[in-house]
Amino acid sequence: MRKAILFCALAVACFLVACGADNTSSGNDGTDVAPMPPSWDNQTDRDWLYRNQYKQHMRHLWIDCNRVVSAGRGDLEPTWVEIIGAAADVQRRASIMGGFWSDIVAAGEEIEYCLDDQDRMGTAAEFTKLGAACDGCHMATWSPAYLHVTNGTVDGWLNNRVTKHNVNEQDNNPPPTLPNREAMKKLFFHYSMAQMRLEQWQPEDMKTSIGKILEEARVRSERWGTVATEAGKIVELANARKREGMKEAYGVMTEACLTCHGLQAGAAREILIPMPWDGPTD
């Protein structure tokens, strides 16, 4: 009797497993329900190692802008909490990015003062600060793989082992040639020349190289500063539940974004343009 019961139980179990093999289930009316999609939170997925952190950062800014305008325009009462949250995120992200460029500007200007005073030690100290600001931006925006943290590195760390970073890794799928990429190459060239001229102590030539760096850094710092400032105004207005002035602040903020996109992305990449304040609301 026990053998018969055990056999029946095994038969039922095998039947249930076979029915579920296609990853479908039945609804209350007996119809099949579509299989569940794979989890996006898959810890074995290592795609994130190769994803550009700067692109993800820019996508968040685009989403934030659209949330502000979606929650604020039209005739209905704005969703103040959503506006505050999204605009504050824009302000925070823009402040971080602009901060790197502001640090470069501050160090570069101090370098110029030190060069005028023939202060070699002071120049070297400020040049270290300038390089640290560049590195900070790279760490925040490059993909982990571009920073030489690849699957082998991660596997070692997961097993509590210190592993060599693959510094000789080749980028087999480089990004398209963008104006921004070319601008960064020029900055690196001027940085390298400034470093060489510091080592050889050629103050006038080094000042020329630092001047080239400052030209670009000042523009970038100002643009990010505009985005952060206008986003801050939106936060203040939303906290006070005032609509007057919000459209204007949003317009100035997104104009700074679009100006930079036009100069740095060019036609090689699709630009995610934030929605205009005046547009359909349905």
Buried (B, 14 or more C-beta within 10 A) or exposed (E): EEEEEEEEEEEEEEEEEEEEEEEEEEEEEEEEEEEEEEEEEEEEEBEEBBEBBBBEBBEBBBBBBBBBBBBBBEEEEBBBEBBBBBBBBBBBBBBBBBBBBBBBBBBBBBBBEBBEEEBEEBBBBBBEBBBBBBEBBBEEBBBBBBBBBBEEBBEEEEEEEEBEEBEEEEEEEEEEEBBBEEBBEEBEEBBEBBBEBBEEEBBEBBBBBBBBBBEBBBBBBBBBBBBBBBBBBBBBBBEEEEEEEBBBBBBBBBBBBEEBBEEBBBEEBEBBEBBEBEEEEE
